[in-house]
Amino acid sequence: MIGVQLRLDRRLSIVSHYENHNYHRFMTKQLTLQQLHTAVHAALRAWGDLAGADLLTNLQIVQQERARAASDSPTVHRLTTNQVLLEGIQILQKQDPVEAKILSMRFMDDETVLIVANRLNLSEDQIKRRQRDAIHHLTQILWEQETAVRQQQAHTLEAQLLPASYDQLFGVRERLDELGQYLFDPDGPGVIALVGIGGIGKTSLADAAVRQAIAQFAYQEIVWLRVNPDDVGPDHDPGFTADQVLTGLAEKLCPHAAPQNRSTGLRQALKTMPTLVVIDNLESAADTAFMLEMLQDLAIPSKFLLTTRVRLPAAASVHNIFLDELSAAAAADLVRHQAKLINLPDLTQAPEALIAQIYAVTGGNPLAIKLVVGLTAVLPLPQILADLTAAQTSEIEAMYRHIYWQAWHSLSENAQILLEMMPMAAGTGVKPEQMLAMSDLSPNQLWPAVAELVNRSLLEARGTAWERRYGIHRLTESFLRTEIIHWPDSP
């Protein structure tokens, strides 16, 4: 059912947590090396003030130390910051023992500049200069530690996502910025819905936004749940889908909670650990409406991002972001990009008037555009456009069905055999060896079929050059299940 490399220059993204109404809220902000230097200096000066503000609480290295302490005591929290500073000074000791000694005497022992100068046989001006250098070097040590931790955390979170099914997004920059604004705003809605017709790019946009959130360290945990509309439960009970979502969340966030304590454990996890939860592919209005109240209760500081074809009820804590068809300019860019990917130079250099015809018959729907471009590898574009125009398909579902039938009839026998097997693949896709077992094709038959389907946008190649997985779009799967696997009499 539920199936970055980060460019770290002189800026780090810091997640800030603070108490409010018995739960943690969060905000993201950029921290420069100079700002960290100022905070480190202030934290050193506050070494003995255990009741004071924890000035480095936002650092992930401090958060890790706090997790090991397993205590919510403000005093313990302050002591964990001191521990991080102390470990940094111990590293500095190996680089410059005098600088480390100055920091220890000045801040841990609370000695004056004059006393330190006398004990180290240095002038007061020398102590002041060496202290400035020491704080600078300590800041650099903590910066490097923080960078390493954040790179590892980003890698861990991204590893939980499916490999992106796109290499570039078109025409959604404004929507991506809008979505990011709500995801990074602690005062924004706890439930955000990407709403649009099938094939419009909801999942791809959600994926891009999640990767942005990871790069910004806006959340401590990411959970992606994909709903399978085939699992509808008895009598299409919307509570069945909601229970599956709860189960998926609990397995991820509180796996050791007893079934009877699942709701309590899940709520505690989401309220104490800012988590971004994506619930992908909600198609039923009953499912979304039934789930809404539950999600609102679990949200803040965690947030829920839904992809759905159904507009959610207007409410203060729910924000709908509607995805429209691509503009003519964005569609033209996508046509040329897709043509370049599958080596169709004629279409890459096609005149605007011809691309405008593709835009007219597809309505600017990204998946439909990619499918039409893929068909031009075997069929003349004028024929494809004429067939779609003659079909007079005003509804998007009918248009897709017509395009898919054109694509199906244009495939080789081996490509048809392989594609017909793909609905059995899990949401994560399948590896080549699994495809061989599923299809009974030989390796010499498999790879030409894979290339054919990828070029037609009927098969999505995911992963890296070292490990590939293959999957299909939900609309492709729906077509295969309803039109091919059950073998209708005619298209």
C-alpha positions as CSV (number, residue, x, y, z in Angstrom):
1,M,0.0,0.0,0.0
2,I,2.6,2.4,1.1
3,G,5.3,1.9,-0.7
4,V,22.4,16.3,-2.1
5,Q,25.0,16.6,-2.4
6,L,24.5,19.9,-0.4
7,R,26.5,22.9,-1.5
8,L,27.8,24.1,1.8
9,D,29.6,27.4,1.3
10,R,29.8,30.0,4.0
11,R,26.2,29.5,5.1
12,L,24.5,26.8,7.2
13,S,20.8,26.4,7.6
14,I,19.8,26.1,11.3
15,V,16.6,24.7,12.7
16,S,15.5,26.6,15.8
17,H,13.3,24.9,18.4
18,Y,11.5,26.7,21.3
19,E,8.7,25.9,23.7
20,N,5.2,27.1,23.0
21,H,1.9,25.7,24.2
22,N,3.5,22.4,25.3
23,Y,5.1,21.6,22.0
24,H,8.1,22.5,19.9
25,R,7.7,24.8,17.0
26,F,10.3,25.4,14.4
27,M,11.7,28.0,12.1
28,T,14.6,28.0,9.7
29,K,17.1,30.8,9.2
30,Q,20.5,31.2,7.6
31,L,23.5,31.4,9.9
32,T,26.8,32.7,8.6
33,L,30.2,31.8,10.0
34,Q,30.4,35.3,11.5
35,Q,27.0,34.8,13.3
36,L,28.2,31.4,14.6
37,H,31.4,33.1,15.8
38,T,29.3,35.6,17.8
39,A,27.1,32.9,19.2
40,V,30.2,30.8,20.3
41,H,31.7,33.8,22.0
42,A,28.4,34.5,23.8
43,A,28.1,30.8,24.8
44,L,31.6,30.8,26.3
45,R,30.9,34.0,28.3
46,A,27.7,32.3,29.6
47,W,29.6,29.1,30.6
48,G,28.6,29.2,34.3
49,D,25.1,30.6,33.8
50,L,23.2,27.3,33.8
51,A,19.8,29.1,33.9
52,G,20.6,31.3,31.0
53,A,19.7,31.0,27.3
54,D,21.2,28.1,25.4
55,L,22.8,30.1,22.6
56,L,24.0,27.1,20.5
57,T,20.9,24.9,20.9
58,N,20.2,25.2,17.2
59,L,23.4,23.3,16.2
60,Q,22.9,19.7,15.2
61,I,26.0,18.7,17.2
62,V,24.4,20.2,20.3
63,Q,21.1,18.4,19.5
64,Q,22.9,15.1,19.2
65,E,24.6,15.6,22.6
66,R,21.2,16.5,24.1
67,A,19.7,13.3,22.7
68,R,22.4,11.3,24.4
69,A,21.6,13.0,27.7
70,A,18.0,12.0,27.4
71,S,16.7,14.8,29.6
72,D,14.5,17.8,29.1
73,S,16.0,19.7,32.0
74,P,17.1,23.3,31.0
75,T,20.2,22.8,33.1
76,V,21.1,19.6,31.4
77,H,20.5,21.3,28.0
78,R,22.9,24.1,29.0
79,L,25.5,21.5,30.2
80,T,25.3,19.7,26.8
81,T,26.2,23.0,25.1
82,N,29.2,23.3,27.5
83,Q,30.2,19.7,26.6
84,V,30.2,20.5,22.9
85,L,32.3,23.6,23.6
86,L,34.7,21.6,25.8
87,E,35.2,18.9,23.1
88,G,35.9,21.6,20.6
89,I,38.5,23.2,23.0
90,Q,40.1,19.7,23.4
91,I,40.5,19.6,19.6
92,L,42.0,23.1,19.7
93,Q,44.4,21.9,22.4
94,K,46.1,19.6,19.8
95,Q,46.3,22.5,17.3
96,D,47.4,25.3,19.7
97,P,47.8,24.5,23.4
98,V,48.2,28.2,24.4
99,E,44.9,29.2,22.7
100,A,43.1,26.3,24.4
101,K,44.6,27.2,27.7
102,I,43.4,30.9,27.3
103,L,39.8,29.8,26.6
104,S,39.8,27.4,29.6
105,M,41.2,30.0,32.0
106,R,39.1,32.9,30.7
107,F,35.7,31.2,30.5
108,M,35.7,28.0,32.4
109,D,37.8,29.3,35.3
110,D,36.4,32.8,34.9
111,E,39.8,34.4,35.3
112,T,40.5,38.0,34.2
113,V,42.7,39.0,31.3
114,L,45.3,40.3,33.7
115,I,45.5,37.0,35.7
116,V,45.8,35.0,32.6
117,A,48.5,37.2,31.2
118,N,50.5,36.9,34.3
119,R,50.2,33.1,34.5
120,L,51.2,32.7,30.8
121,N,53.9,35.3,30.8
122,L,52.2,37.3,28.1
123,S,51.0,40.9,27.9
124,E,47.3,41.7,28.2
125,D,47.2,42.8,24.6
126,Q,48.7,39.5,23.6
127,I,46.1,37.6,25.6
128,K,43.3,39.6,24.0
129,R,44.7,38.9,20.5
130,R,45.2,35.3,21.2
131,Q,41.7,35.0,22.7
132,R,40.2,36.4,19.5
133,D,42.2,34.0,17.5
134,A,41.2,31.1,19.8
135,I,37.5,31.9,19.4
136,H,37.9,32.1,15.7
137,H,39.6,28.7,15.5
138,L,37.1,27.1,17.9
139,T,34.3,28.4,15.7
140,Q,35.9,26.9,12.7
141,I,36.2,23.6,14.5
142,L,32.5,23.6,15.4
143,W,31.5,24.8,11.9
144,E,33.3,21.8,10.3
145,Q,31.8,19.4,12.8
146,E,28.3,20.8,12.1
147,T,28.8,20.7,8.4
148,A,29.8,17.0,8.6
149,V,26.8,16.1,10.7
150,R,24.4,18.0,8.4
151,Q,25.8,16.3,5.3
152,Q,25.2,12.9,6.9
153,Q,21.7,13.9,8.1
154,A,20.8,15.2,4.6
155,H,22.1,12.0,3.1
156,T,20.1,9.8,5.5
157,L,16.9,11.7,4.9
158,E,17.3,11.7,1.1
159,A,18.0,8.0,1.2
160,Q,14.4,7.6,2.5
161,L,13.0,9.1,-0.7
162,L,12.4,7.3,-4.0
163,P,14.9,8.4,-6.6
164,A,13.5,11.4,-8.5
165,S,11.5,10.4,-11.6
166,Y,12.3,13.7,-13.3
167,D,15.6,15.4,-14.2
168,Q,14.1,18.9,-14.5
169,L,10.9,20.6,-13.7
170,F,9.1,23.0,-16.0
171,G,6.7,25.9,-15.3
172,V,6.4,25.3,-11.5
173,R,8.9,27.8,-10.1
174,E,6.2,30.0,-8.5
175,R,4.3,27.0,-7.1
176,L,7.5,25.6,-5.6
177,D,8.4,28.9,-4.0
178,E,4.8,29.2,-2.6
179,L,5.0,25.6,-1.3
180,G,8.4,26.3,0.4
181,Q,7.0,29.4,2.0
182,Y,4.3,27.4,3.8
183,L,6.6,24.5,4.6
184,F,9.1,26.8,6.3
185,D,6.6,29.1,8.1
186,P,6.0,28.0,11.7
187,D,2.8,30.0,11.7
188,G,1.6,28.6,8.4
189,P,-1.0,25.8,8.0
190,G,-0.2,22.4,9.3
191,V,-1.8,20.6,6.3
192,I,-1.0,21.7,2.7
193,A,-2.5,20.0,-0.3
194,L,-1.2,20.0,-3.9
195,V,-4.3,19.7,-6.0
196,G,-4.5,18.9,-9.6
197,I,-5.6,16.4,-12.3
198,G,-3.7,13.3,-13.0
199,G,-0.3,13.7,-14.8
200,I,0.0,17.4,-13.9
201,G,3.1,16.8,-11.8
202,K,1.9,16.9,-8.2
203,T,4.3,14.1,-7.0
204,S,7.3,15.6,-8.8
205,L,6.6,19.1,-7.2
206,A,6.2,17.5,-3.8
207,D,9.5,15.6,-4.2
208,A,11.3,18.8,-5.2
209,A,9.9,20.6,-2.1
210,V,10.9,17.8,0.2
211,R,14.4,18.0,-1.1
212,Q,14.5,21.7,-0.5
213,A,13.3,21.1,3.1
214,I,16.1,18.6,3.6
215,A,18.7,21.0,2.2
216,Q,17.3,23.7,4.6
217,F,17.2,21.3,7.6
218,A,13.7,22.5,8.3
219,Y,12.6,19.1,9.7
220,Q,14.3,16.4,11.7
221,E,12.4,13.6,10.0
222,I,10.8,13.0,6.6
223,V,8.1,10.4,6.0
224,W,6.7,9.6,2.5
225,L,3.6,7.5,2.3
226,R,2.1,6.5,-1.0
227,V,-1.6,5.6,-1.0
228,N,-2.7,2.8,-3.4
229,P,-6.3,3.5,-4.5
230,D,-6.7,-0.2,-5.1
231,D,-6.6,-0.8,-1.4
232,V,-10.0,0.7,-0.5
233,G,-11.1,-1.6,2.2
234,P,-14.5,-3.0,2.8
235,D,-17.3,-1.0,1.1
236,H,-14.8,1.6,0.2
237,D,-14.5,2.7,3.8
238,P,-12.5,5.9,4.1
239,G,-11.4,4.9,7.6
240,F,-9.5,2.0,6.0
241,T,-7.2,4.4,4.2
242,A,-6.8,6.6,7.3
243,D,-5.8,3.6,9.3
244,Q,-3.3,2.5,6.7
245,V,-1.7,6.0,6.9
246,L,-1.6,5.9,10.7
247,T,0.0,2.4,10.6
248,G,2.6,3.6,8.1
249,L,3.4,6.6,10.2
250,A,3.6,4.6,13.4
251,E,5.9,2.0,11.8
252,K,8.3,4.9,10.9
253,L,8.1,7.1,13.9
254,C,7.2,4.9,16.9
255,P,7.9,1.3,15.7
256,H,8.1,-0.1,19.2
257,A,4.7,1.3,20.4
258,A,2.1,-1.3,21.3
259,P,-0.9,-1.3,19.0
260,Q,-3.2,0.1,21.7
261,N,-0.7,2.9,22.3
262,R,0.0,3.7,18.7
263,S,-2.0,6.9,18.5
264,T,-0.5,8.3,21.7
265,G,3.0,7.4,20.6
266,L,2.5,8.9,17.1
267,R,1.1,12.1,18.5
268,Q,4.0,12.5,20.9
269,A,6.6,11.8,18.2
270,L,5.0,14.4,15.8
271,K,4.7,17.0,18.5
272,T,8.2,16.7,19.8
273,M,10.1,16.1,16.6
274,P,9.3,18.4,13.6
275,T,8.5,15.9,10.8
276,L,7.4,16.5,7.2
277,V,4.9,13.8,6.2
278,V,4.0,13.4,2.5
279,I,0.8,11.5,1.8
280,D,0.9,10.9,-1.9
281,N,-1.8,10.0,-4.4
282,L,-5.1,10.6,-2.5
283,E,-7.8,10.2,-5.1
284,S,-11.0,9.8,-3.0
285,A,-12.9,12.8,-1.7
286,A,-14.1,10.6,1.2
287,D,-10.6,9.5,2.1
288,T,-9.3,13.1,2.2
289,A,-12.2,14.5,4.1
290,F,-12.1,11.6,6.7
291,M,-8.4,12.1,7.2
292,L,-8.4,15.8,7.5
293,E,-9.5,16.1,11.2
294,M,-6.9,13.5,12.2
295,L,-4.1,15.3,10.4
296,Q,-5.0,18.7,11.8
297,D,-4.7,17.2,15.3
298,L,-1.3,15.7,14.6
299,A,0.2,18.8,12.8
300,I,2.4,21.6,14.2
301,P,5.3,21.6,14.5
302,S,5.1,18.7,12.1
303,K,3.4,19.3,8.8
304,F,1.5,17.2,6.3
305,L,1.8,17.6,2.5
306,L,-0.9,15.9,0.5
307,T,-1.1,15.3,-3.3
308,T,-4.6,14.8,-4.3
309,R,-7.1,15.3,-7.2
310,V,-9.7,16.5,-4.7
311,R,-9.8,20.0,-3.3
312,L,-9.8,19.9,0.5
313,P,-12.5,21.8,2.5
314,A,-11.6,25.4,3.1
315,A,-10.2,25.7,6.6
316,A,-7.7,27.9,8.4
317,S,-5.3,25.1,8.9
318,V,-5.5,23.7,5.4
319,H,-4.0,25.4,2.4
320,N,-4.7,24.2,-1.2
321,I,-2.1,24.9,-3.9
322,F,-3.6,24.3,-7.3
323,L,-1.5,23.0,-10.2
324,D,-2.6,24.2,-13.6
325,E,-1.5,23.1,-17.0
326,L,1.8,24.4,-18.2
327,S,2.0,27.7,-20.0
328,A,2.7,27.7,-23.7
329,A,6.3,28.7,-23.1
330,A,6.9,26.1,-20.4
331,A,5.3,23.4,-22.6
332,A,7.6,24.4,-25.5
333,D,10.6,24.0,-23.2
334,L,9.4,20.6,-22.1
335,V,8.8,19.4,-25.6
336,R,12.3,20.4,-26.7
337,H,13.9,19.0,-23.6
338,Q,12.1,15.6,-23.9
339,A,12.9,15.5,-27.6
340,K,16.6,16.1,-26.8
341,L,16.5,13.3,-24.2
342,I,15.4,10.7,-26.7
343,N,17.4,12.1,-29.6
344,L,14.7,13.6,-31.9
345,P,16.6,16.5,-33.4
346,D,13.8,17.4,-35.8
347,L,11.4,18.0,-32.9
348,T,14.1,19.7,-30.8
349,Q,14.3,22.3,-33.5
350,A,10.6,22.3,-34.5
351,P,9.0,25.7,-35.2
352,E,6.9,27.4,-32.6
353,A,3.7,26.8,-34.7
354,L,4.2,23.0,-34.6
355,I,4.9,22.9,-30.9
356,A,1.8,25.1,-30.4
357,Q,-0.2,22.3,-32.0
358,I,1.2,19.8,-29.4
359,Y,0.2,22.2,-26.7
360,A,-3.3,22.6,-28.1
361,V,-4.1,18.9,-28.2
362,T,-2.5,18.1,-24.8
363,G,-3.8,21.1,-22.9
364,G,-0.4,21.7,-21.5
365,N,-0.5,18.6,-19.4
366,P,3.2,17.5,-18.7
367,L,2.7,13.7,-18.9
368,A,0.6,14.0,-22.0
369,I,3.2,16.1,-23.7
370,K,5.9,13.6,-22.8
371,L,3.8,10.7,-24.1
372,V,3.1,12.5,-27.4
373,V,6.8,13.3,-27.8
374,G,7.6,9.7,-27.2
375,L,5.2,8.6,-29.9
376,T,6.9,10.7,-32.5
377,A,9.8,8.2,-32.4
378,V,7.6,5.8,-34.4
379,L,4.6,7.7,-35.7
380,P,4.5,10.9,-37.8
381,L,3.6,13.9,-35.6
382,P,0.8,15.1,-37.9
383,Q,-0.8,11.7,-37.6
384,I,-0.6,11.8,-33.8
385,L,-2.1,15.3,-33.7
386,A,-4.8,14.5,-36.2
387,D,-5.8,11.4,-34.2
388,L,-6.0,13.3,-31.0
389,T,-8.0,16.1,-32.6
390,A,-10.4,13.7,-34.2
391,A,-11.0,11.9,-30.9
392,Q,-12.5,15.1,-29.6
393,T,-11.4,14.2,-26.1
394,S,-12.4,17.0,-23.9
395,E,-11.9,15.1,-20.6
396,I,-8.3,14.5,-19.5
397,E,-9.0,10.8,-18.7
398,A,-10.3,10.2,-22.2
399,M,-7.3,12.0,-23.7
400,Y,-4.9,9.8,-21.8
401,R,-6.7,6.6,-22.7
402,H,-6.5,7.6,-26.4
403,I,-2.7,8.4,-26.1
404,Y,-2.0,5.2,-24.2
405,W,-3.8,3.1,-26.8
406,Q,-1.7,4.8,-29.6
407,A,1.4,4.1,-27.6
408,W,0.4,0.5,-26.9
409,H,-0.2,-0.4,-30.5
410,S,3.1,1.1,-31.5
411,L,5.2,-1.0,-29.1
412,S,7.1,-4.1,-30.0
413,E,5.9,-7.4,-28.6
414,N,8.7,-7.6,-26.0
415,A,8.0,-4.0,-24.8
416,Q,4.3,-4.9,-24.5
417,I,5.2,-8.0,-22.4
418,L,7.4,-6.0,-20.1
419,L,5.0,-3.1,-19.7
420,E,2.1,-5.5,-19.0
421,M,4.1,-6.9,-16.0
422,M,4.9,-3.5,-14.5
423,P,1.7,-3.1,-12.4
424,M,3.1,-5.9,-10.2
425,A,6.0,-3.7,-9.3
426,A,6.0,-2.1,-5.9
427,G,5.8,1.6,-5.5
428,T,9.6,1.8,-5.2
429,G,10.0,0.2,-8.7
430,V,11.9,-2.9,-9.6
431,K,15.5,-3.8,-10.4
432,P,16.5,-5.3,-13.8
433,E,16.9,-8.8,-12.3
434,Q,13.3,-8.6,-11.0
435,M,12.1,-7.4,-14.4
436,L,13.8,-10.4,-16.0
437,A,12.0,-12.8,-13.6
438,M,8.6,-11.1,-14.0
439,S,8.6,-10.9,-17.8
440,D,10.5,-14.2,-18.7
441,L,12.4,-12.1,-21.3
442,S,16.1,-12.8,-21.9
443,P,18.7,-10.1,-21.2
444,N,19.0,-9.6,-24.9
445,Q,15.3,-9.0,-25.2
446,L,14.9,-7.0,-21.9
447,W,17.2,-4.1,-22.5
448,P,15.9,-3.1,-26.0
449,A,12.4,-3.3,-24.5
450,V,13.4,-1.1,-21.5
451,A,15.0,1.5,-23.8
452,E,11.9,1.5,-26.0
453,L,9.5,2.1,-23.0
454,V,11.7,4.7,-21.4
455,N,11.9,6.7,-24.7
456,R,8.1,6.6,-24.9
457,S,7.8,7.9,-21.3
458,L,5.9,4.7,-20.4
459,L,8.7,3.5,-18.0
460,E,10.4,5.7,-15.5
461,A,14.1,5.1,-14.9
462,R,15.0,5.9,-11.3
463,G,18.2,5.8,-9.3
464,T,21.8,6.3,-10.3
465,A,24.1,5.1,-13.0
466,W,25.3,2.4,-10.6
467,E,21.8,1.2,-9.5
468,R,18.7,1.5,-11.6
469,R,15.1,0.8,-10.6
470,Y,12.2,1.1,-13.0
471,G,8.6,2.1,-12.3
472,I,5.5,3.4,-14.0
473,H,3.3,6.5,-13.5
474,R,0.0,5.9,-11.7
475,L,-2.0,6.8,-14.9
476,T,0.0,4.3,-16.9
477,E,-0.7,1.7,-14.2
478,S,-4.4,2.5,-14.3
479,F,-4.5,2.2,-18.1
480,L,-2.8,-1.2,-18.0
481,R,-5.1,-2.5,-15.3
482,T,-8.3,-1.4,-16.8
483,E,-7.6,-1.6,-20.5
484,I,-4.9,-4.2,-21.1
485,I,-4.7,-6.7,-18.3
486,H,-8.5,-7.2,-18.4
487,W,-8.4,-7.2,-22.2
488,P,-11.3,-5.1,-23.5
489,D,-12.8,-6.0,-26.8
490,S,-11.5,-2.9,-28.5
491,P,-9.8,0.4,-27.8
